[in-house]
Amino acid sequence: MSEPLSSQFVNLLAALLLLLAFAMLSQRRVLTLIKLLAWQGAALAASTAIVAYATGQMHLYFSAGLTLVLKVILIPWVLHRLIDRLYIRWDVETLINIPTTMLTGIGLAIFAFSLATPISQMASTITRSTLGIALATVLLSFLMMIVRRKAVPQVIGFLAMENGLFFAATSATYGMPLVVELGVALDVLVGTFIFGIFFFHIREQFDSLDIRHMEKLRED
Amino acid sequence: MDSPSLLAASLAASIAWLAIGLLGLIPARESALARRVLFPLGALAGLALAAFGAQAAWLPSASLVLPLGLPDLPFHLRLDPLAGFFLLLLGSVSAGVSVYAAGYFRSESAGRLGLICLQYHVFLASMAFVILADDAYLFMVAWETMALSSYFLVTTDHRLPAIRSAGFLYLMIAHLGALAILLAFGVMHGGEGDYSFDALRAANLSPFWATVAFLLAFFGFGAKAGMIPLHAWLPEAHPAAPSPVSALMSGVMIKTAIYGMVRVTYDLIGGVRWEWGMLVLVVGAGTTLFGVLYALVQHDLKRLLAYHSVENIGIILLGLGMSMVFFGFGHPAAGALGLIAALYHTFNHAVFKGLLFLGAGSILHSTGIRDLNAMGGLIRKMPIVAFYFLVGALAISALPPLNGFVSEWLMFQTALQAPLLENGVVRSLIPLFAATLALAGALTAMCFVKVYGIAFLGQPRERHGAPPAAAEHAGTDAGPMERLGLAWLAAGCFVLGLFPASMLLTLNRVGASLTGSGLSDEALESSWLWLVPTEPAKASYSPIIFLLVVVAVVLITIRLVRLVYHGRVRVADPWDCGFPEQTTRMQDTADAFGQAIGRVFGPIYLTKRHLPAAEDAAPKYSLRIEDRHWHWVYLPVARLTEFLSEKVAWLQRGRISTYLLYSFLTLIGLLVFVR
């Protein structure tokens, strides 16, 4: 292989990211989902740091650190507190059974790769080959949001989607400007808090976090 | 002044209107500030604008770029003869209306008057900007400002549900039209990304796209002008609005739609086709006939006037259509005459319809009634209003020597050029449209005989029609400011009627700057005395000689009668057909007067008549005539919309997963699309 070592590391971490996305898609337990999310954040932080080292861009170090603090420590901790308070450590139900979901996911991954090939040929970054993986992660997380029936896994899917977007930004253009990244990171954090508050309200209203109950809100 | 400074001065006058409007918001305990100062100031700004516009019609065009608007998208202004003519119209009519409004709003509270003052002057300024705009962006901004400010003026009495729904209908049709105009600009600009009118003029459209642009613009401006079947808002909004606002809307605002039509068709698209002219003619003829027939059976005075606005828009469209047909077949002199006739009628209608609406406003203010069936004998209580109303009624009935006659006569002269046309079918159709015009003129005269006879002559028909509060000062004539406004517009009817040649030459200049061709040289030798549209051997008209002859004949007749007849005057009861006693309720009513037309043209109306039975102890008669367009056009559209909405509502499942699936599928679809 003629690629430099850093590039190979990034590819490895990207593969890990995709694997974690599939794992989240197949996982039934909320607690494990949160752990997987934290691992995904860790892989993201590591890959960002490696890119920063390889290209010598200072602001990528910052965003790697930010990712580590927010996505590996703070948000998983908040989610842990949340499910403790809400007593929802148990299994989650899916709308579609897991093998079907996984097959759909594989289709999506292939679609994402076919989509990313022409774009990554245009990009000039060392991480360009991972753009397909980033897109696949976004789509898989979206799929996870669709097939889950409870509110908490949906939020986890949302956060995973943001991870995928972040990775896409890093791999296509070496990340967004630091200001944008700071803003997005804060948004995600605030969003998590707001979701947490809403969970309590939803449960108070419907005695459950099953989103099926929200169908009652439909206008006839 | 040269034309750039005229443009700057017109801009200053328009901005002065905006400033006056804002001054109206100054919290005042008394409404005197707005009445005594702001509205007269607005009238002065209008006069100034009229003067600038009149000069600009004779000068080359000037343009100006304002450093306002969005970044990289500044506002362009341009003052050319066409814009100058419409500024003259806007300024002179609004001056009269503003003076009148200063008197009319005397009983409003200070807070409400402040708001009215703001909306009124923003409305005026937006119309000026519509006329001055030289790019589609400023045009649309001004156009929508005009629609919104007039919506708020229409719903001044928004506590009444009927007025709210009238306002809603107006707003809906206005937005429908604005959408079509926006699309028309989009088609015209041909994908360059530059929306200045210069770029639109330069864009080279294929005949197909030019026709699409024309159809969109015709629909959009027609919605504002009130051509059928988009006229439905006029008879609803005009009675709802305060009378000065009705006068402005009917007099000036719907004329900005004519301005837009002329600007887009002749100037921006260019290359007028005769097929377009035929469409305009057909729609115009329908609008004319329909408007006047419905006006005849109305008994609400302002509603009746609103239907006459529909009719007059039809007449203007007839002129425009003939002009387009002649231009399309390559007869520029006849085409220019048609355009001149249409623009002349635009101005005339603005003046006399403004006058009539103001007169209706004075009646409403003084008696509190709009229902003709309840009026009667007003000529004795309000002689001054009665005189001015008579002037307006004679003008709208196209009787010489007033202004309505001149423009309709010019239209007939245009129609008489039909033998020039090569296409036999079109050649034989043009006289039909001219006949429509003649029929409409006769029916209009009948309608105003009805209005004047019922409202001003005879005895008051029903006392209970007037609310008690209004009955107290019922019968007071208009105040001094109102009289001044009425007199200004009535004088306009005389001036435009008696000295048509100078207007003809001005309009010839407007047409020449727009199409590059004007009237024949012989026509341009029209003097102040003789109006010659084509050549002296064919037709000429002198309103002043006509007036002198009429006056002389009347005087001589009176003198002769005095000489021959013994001269004794005997006062006696009128012939009473042998009835022992007569009440005022035995007089002819407005409904009865329109009855004959209602029978002859029966299928056009949707009549709901309730006749009492012979043995009924408390007999009641009721008659309601509804606009058929509601059942032909509007209700089917409403039902279709409801049906489609129900089908689309199926998408709303109330399930978050389903909604997420929608966005997911959209995302996938878009990704596939951009590949």
Interface residues (C-beta under 8 A of the other chain):
Chain A: L95 F111 L115 P118 L139 F142 L143 M145 I146 V147 R148 R149 Q154 I211 R212 M214 E215 K216 L217 R218 E219
Chain B: Q652 R653 G654 R655 I656 S657 L660 L661 F664 L667 I668 L671 R675
